[in-house]
Amino acid sequence: MVKKIISVLMLVMLVCCGCGKKSADEVLANDLENIIKRDQLIVGIKTDTYPFGYVDDKGHYAGYDVTLGRLIARGILGSDKKVKFVPVTSSDRMMKLYSNEVDMLIATMSLTQKRQEILDFSNPYHMAGQAILVKKGSKIKTLKDLTGKTAIIVFGSTSEKSLRTAVPSLKVIGYKTYPEALKALKADRADAIVSDDTILLGMQLKDDSVVLLPKRYTKEPYAVAFRKGPESRDLIRAVNNVIEIETRNGQLKKIKSTFGIK
Ligand code: GLU
């Protein structure tokens, strides 16, 4: 009997200390260390959401999110040049993060409770809110006016879900990118686009045939997104540190105003 108890105890010890043991890679996984070793930060940014992430007249990535990426590279690696940008869309950004194509997403991404189940986030660096964009002369003034109408959303965005809940009778059509969404609105395929005020304002600034309505329906705190897990812990701390310093010294505010963001 004693022998049996001893062998069961040994088995338990083996399971606890042996099979359950993580591989060396898992123990060492630390995204911040990997970035420092590589001496380059790889950031997923948007190219379809002026003025957060877009391609400027000279063909360079630009915008508030892109500039924040450069500041983070400078904070971590000592130079704002040590960053590579990879274009992402609302619908493929999480896939690009989890396939290790990028170290983080700075991509007009709202921190939500649902997303926190599968992602880790930095502290927020901007507060947006969902709003409605219509064609000039449209009779639509509020979300209620969309009852029985058709609205456009971009796949993978927060408005995809919130809109279906807010106006159940609404017909929702989706596009992969924001320029496609705008083109569809202008071609009268729907009555409105519902998305973040900041992105819709960017459309209005570039195209005076559309109007951003004044009401905001949600709070969308933009934050940097990371793979969920202990490997991101040090990296998140480093990014939060940069956000805090650049907020305190007024740099983020200055960058926002450069891009016309309130
Ligand atoms: N901020 C919203 C989101 O994270 C909409 C903008 C976007 O599509 O990225 O889904």
Boltz pocket constraint, residues with backbone or C-beta under 6 A from the ligand:
constraints:
  - pocket:
      binder: B
      contacts: [[A, 90], [A, 107], [A, 108], [A, 109], [A, 110], [A, 154], [A, 155], [A, 156], [A, 157], [A, 158], [A, 159], [A, 195], [A, 196], [A, 199], [A, 220]]
      max_distance: 6.0
